[in-house]
Amino acid sequence: MGYESDFLGIELPLPVPLDAAGSGPLLDYVHFSVRLDQRRRLARVTGVNLDGTALVELERSGEAWRLDPRIPADGQTGPEVYADNPLDRGHLVRRRDPVWGEPAVAARAESDTFHYPNAAPQAAGFNQSKELWLGLEDHVLAFGAAEGLRLAVFTAPVLAADDSPYRGIRLPRRFFKVVAWLRGDRLAAAGFLLDQSALIEGLAERLAEVEPGSAGRGALPELGGFRTFQLPIGELAALAGLAMPQLVAADRMPRAVAAEGWRELSDPSGLLL
């Protein structure tokens, strides 16, 4: 159960929140773990083990999202936040990533990804885009499968203090992802930031009068208002408020490129892995 820190063959712990107040319960599932932020009721960090040699293809099961019974309902962001609005329950640990191993284990891993602690509010266009958000994750999955690699993938919203309030939470504007693998006997890693600011700008205000169960649905800007970057993992760690020194040291982004600032991506072919 849960993220295994020695999965790659070296010790690689889950990133640690720098502020104790944001470090809530650690929830272990099959092949992944979620560390909740007890103030924001969203994940502070997730970590998943992905075995590219043992992936199992499962049809989407139609699994329903559900609360995790191990913690109080008011300690997690549940269905009321997503009702009657254009917000998706965005998987943090993706449905396919932990789905490997024996068929029964793989099926349980897929089911586990549908717990609300593994979700975060994402603008519908952002979550459903095949070009960037899902495109990036597909590329990571294909990379692991093609190279026969084991990967460790860390994903979460960036929980900024100035995120807009909405239905008792704050809507995250950005999400991060760090992918790690072994190249020979050395750790390698790459960090990415996905920004939905333009898609949700003013969304909380537009939806302020739309309560769960009502007929109203706010409108989103047309698809295309989100941006994806590869950036130095050290900068990403600072934004997310997480300690991840091994990942910072293993960053595959060339120093010359990193010195130029964030590298905006238009498709996964631009990734520096």
Secondary structure, DSSP 8 states (H G I E B T S, - for coil): ----TTTTSS-----EESSGGG---EEEETTEEEEEETTTTEEEEEEEEEETTSB----------B--TTS-GGGS--GGGTTTSSEEEEESS-SSTT-BSSHHHHHHHHHHTTBGGGEEEEEHHHHH-TTTHHHHHHHHHHHHHHHT-EEEEEEEEE--TT-EEETTEEE-SEEEEEEEEEETTEEEEEEEEEE-HHHHTTHHHHTTT--TTSS-------TT--EEEE--HHHHHHHHTEE-HHHHHTB-S-HHHHHT--EEESSGGG---
